[in-house]
């Protein structure tokens, strides 16, 4: 079947960091001069999995995160720093250029990510990428994560005509369970030549 759409994970694919946790914790450590280990520990205690599953709001998560960090200043300062924290996420311009090339071929280019919408939407707007990705399926809004293979049907019902690129094999397996083609991309090696060869196997020559 002819491929009509290519979907991308967000963190580790469109960004250089492996996960949202890595980008967020690094940024907080940098902005507030807190050891990364302490930030990461507080992040995990604050219910990030519930945030991604949509059972916890971003406001609830951020309040718990602040409390677990034990910061010596009012919550409002931490809350107002959210966009600055999101803004330090290191985007991958080479991958974004690849998305643009795929879109110019007339294919749908979208995002499927375990994330919160506030962060993803802010970064897409900041880097003028809103027109590049449609649909954007975010677990926090969908109330299900990529471990639930039905999320992929929500993104593109004709799953057999779509390819999904992710930096975790378990997410690729979930996409394949839904009938999507999947490509695992090692976010440490970042072998773009290999990725293009794999896309070519599905008739997408870049």
C-alpha positions as CSV (number, residue, x, y, z in Angstrom):
1,X,0.0,0.0,0.0
2,X,1.2,3.5,-0.9
3,X,2.4,5.5,2.1
4,X,0.4,8.7,2.6
5,X,1.6,9.9,6.0
6,X,4.8,10.0,8.1
7,X,4.5,10.6,11.9
8,X,7.2,11.7,14.2
9,X,7.7,11.3,17.9
10,X,8.7,14.6,19.5
11,X,11.5,14.2,22.0
12,X,14.5,12.3,20.7
13,X,13.3,12.7,17.2
14,X,12.5,16.4,16.6
15,X,14.7,17.3,19.6
16,X,18.2,16.2,20.6
17,X,17.3,15.1,24.1
18,X,16.0,11.6,24.6
19,X,12.9,12.6,26.5
20,X,10.9,15.6,27.7
21,X,12.1,14.9,31.2
22,X,15.7,15.4,30.1
23,X,15.1,18.7,28.5
24,X,12.9,20.0,31.3
25,X,15.2,19.0,34.1
26,X,18.3,20.3,32.3
27,X,16.6,23.7,31.8
28,X,15.4,23.9,35.4
29,X,18.9,23.0,36.6
30,X,20.4,25.7,34.4
31,X,17.9,28.5,35.2
32,X,17.6,27.9,39.0
33,X,21.1,26.5,39.6
34,X,19.8,23.3,41.1
35,X,21.7,20.0,40.7
36,X,20.3,17.9,37.9
37,X,20.0,14.8,40.1
38,X,17.7,16.7,42.5
39,X,15.6,18.1,39.7
40,X,15.2,14.7,38.0
41,X,14.3,13.0,41.3
42,X,11.6,15.7,42.0
43,X,10.3,15.3,38.4
44,X,9.7,11.6,38.9
45,X,8.0,12.1,42.2
46,X,5.6,14.6,40.7
47,X,3.6,12.2,38.5
48,X,4.9,12.8,35.0
49,X,3.3,9.5,33.8
50,X,-0.1,10.7,35.0
51,X,0.6,14.0,33.2
52,X,1.3,12.2,29.9
53,X,-1.7,10.0,30.4
54,X,-4.0,13.0,30.9
55,X,-5.1,12.1,34.4
56,X,-3.1,15.0,35.9
57,X,-3.2,18.6,34.6
58,X,-0.1,20.6,33.8
59,X,-1.1,23.0,36.7
60,X,-1.3,20.1,39.2
61,X,2.0,18.6,38.0
62,X,3.9,21.9,38.1
63,X,2.6,22.6,41.7
64,X,3.8,19.2,42.9
65,X,7.1,19.6,41.0
66,X,7.6,22.9,42.8
67,X,6.8,21.4,46.2
68,X,9.1,18.4,45.6
69,X,11.9,20.7,44.6
70,X,11.6,22.6,47.9
71,X,12.3,25.9,46.2
72,X,13.0,28.9,48.5
73,X,10.8,31.4,46.5
74,X,7.1,31.7,45.7
75,X,5.4,29.3,43.4
76,X,4.4,32.0,41.0
77,X,8.1,32.5,40.0
78,X,8.4,28.9,39.1
79,X,5.1,28.8,37.3
80,X,6.0,31.9,35.2
81,X,9.3,30.3,34.2
82,X,7.5,27.5,32.3
83,X,7.9,29.0,28.8
84,X,11.6,29.8,29.5
85,X,12.1,26.2,30.6
86,X,10.3,24.8,27.5
87,X,12.3,27.2,25.3
88,X,15.6,25.6,26.2
89,X,14.6,22.4,24.5
90,X,17.2,21.7,21.9
91,X,15.4,21.2,18.6
92,X,17.0,19.2,15.7
93,X,17.2,21.4,12.6
94,X,18.3,18.5,10.4
95,X,15.3,16.4,11.3
96,X,13.0,19.3,10.8
97,X,14.4,19.9,7.4
98,X,13.7,16.2,6.6
99,X,10.1,16.7,7.7
100,X,9.9,19.7,5.3
101,X,11.2,17.6,2.4
102,X,8.6,14.8,3.1
103,X,5.8,17.4,3.3
104,X,6.9,18.9,0.0
105,X,6.3,15.4,-1.6
106,X,2.6,15.8,-0.7
107,X,2.6,13.5,2.3
108,X,0.9,14.1,5.6
109,X,3.5,14.9,8.3
110,X,2.3,14.7,11.9
111,X,3.4,14.1,15.5
112,X,2.4,11.4,17.9
113,X,4.0,12.0,21.3
114,X,3.7,11.2,25.0
115,X,3.7,14.8,26.2
116,X,1.7,17.7,27.5
117,X,0.1,20.0,25.0
118,X,1.3,23.2,26.6
119,X,4.9,22.4,26.0
120,X,4.6,20.9,22.5
121,X,2.3,23.7,21.2
122,X,4.7,26.4,22.7
123,X,7.7,24.9,20.9
124,X,5.9,24.4,17.6
125,X,4.8,28.1,17.7
126,X,8.2,29.3,18.9
127,X,10.0,27.7,15.9
128,X,7.3,28.4,13.3
129,X,6.4,24.7,12.8
130,X,2.7,24.8,13.3
131,X,2.1,24.4,9.5
132,X,4.5,21.5,9.3
133,X,2.6,19.1,11.5
134,X,-1.0,18.1,11.1
135,X,-2.3,16.2,12.9
136,X,-0.5,16.6,16.3
137,X,-1.6,13.8,18.7
138,X,-0.5,14.4,22.2
139,X,-1.1,11.8,24.9
140,X,-2.1,14.2,27.6
141,X,-5.0,15.4,25.4
142,X,-5.9,11.9,24.1
143,X,-6.0,10.4,27.7
144,X,-3.8,7.5,26.5
145,X,-0.1,7.0,25.8
146,X,1.7,5.3,22.9
147,X,1.6,2.0,24.9
148,X,-2.1,1.9,23.9
149,X,-1.9,1.1,20.2
150,X,-5.3,2.6,19.6
151,X,-3.7,6.0,19.9
152,X,-2.2,5.4,16.4
153,X,-5.7,4.9,14.9
154,X,-6.7,8.2,16.5
155,X,-3.8,9.9,14.6
156,X,-4.4,8.2,11.2
157,X,-7.2,5.7,10.8
158,X,-5.6,4.2,7.6
159,X,-2.7,3.0,9.7
160,X,-1.3,0.7,6.9
161,X,-0.6,3.8,4.8
162,X,1.5,5.5,7.5
163,X,5.0,5.3,8.9
164,X,5.9,6.2,12.5
165,X,9.4,7.2,13.6
166,X,10.3,6.9,17.3
167,X,13.4,6.6,19.5
168,X,12.0,3.8,21.6
169,X,11.5,0.3,20.2
170,X,8.5,-0.4,22.5
171,X,6.6,2.5,20.8
172,X,7.5,1.2,17.4
173,X,6.1,-2.1,18.4
174,X,2.9,-0.5,19.6
175,X,2.6,1.4,16.2
176,X,3.1,-1.9,14.3
177,X,0.4,-3.5,16.5
178,X,-1.9,-0.9,15.1
179,X,-0.8,-1.7,11.5
180,X,1.5,1.2,11.0
181,X,5.0,0.8,9.6
182,X,7.6,1.8,12.2
183,X,11.2,3.0,12.1
184,X,13.4,3.0,15.2
185,X,15.7,6.0,15.3
186,X,18.7,5.8,17.7
187,X,18.7,9.3,19.2
188,X,22.3,9.0,20.3
189,X,23.8,8.0,17.0
190,X,21.3,10.1,14.9
191,X,22.1,8.4,11.6
192,X,20.1,10.4,9.1
193,X,21.5,8.5,6.1
194,X,20.2,5.3,7.6
195,X,16.8,6.9,8.3
196,X,16.5,8.1,4.7
197,X,17.4,4.6,3.4
198,X,14.7,3.1,5.6
199,X,12.1,5.7,4.4
200,X,13.1,4.8,0.8
201,X,12.0,1.3,1.5
202,X,8.5,2.7,1.9
203,X,8.7,4.6,-1.3
204,X,9.8,7.9,0.3
205,X,13.0,9.0,-1.4
206,X,14.7,12.1,0.1
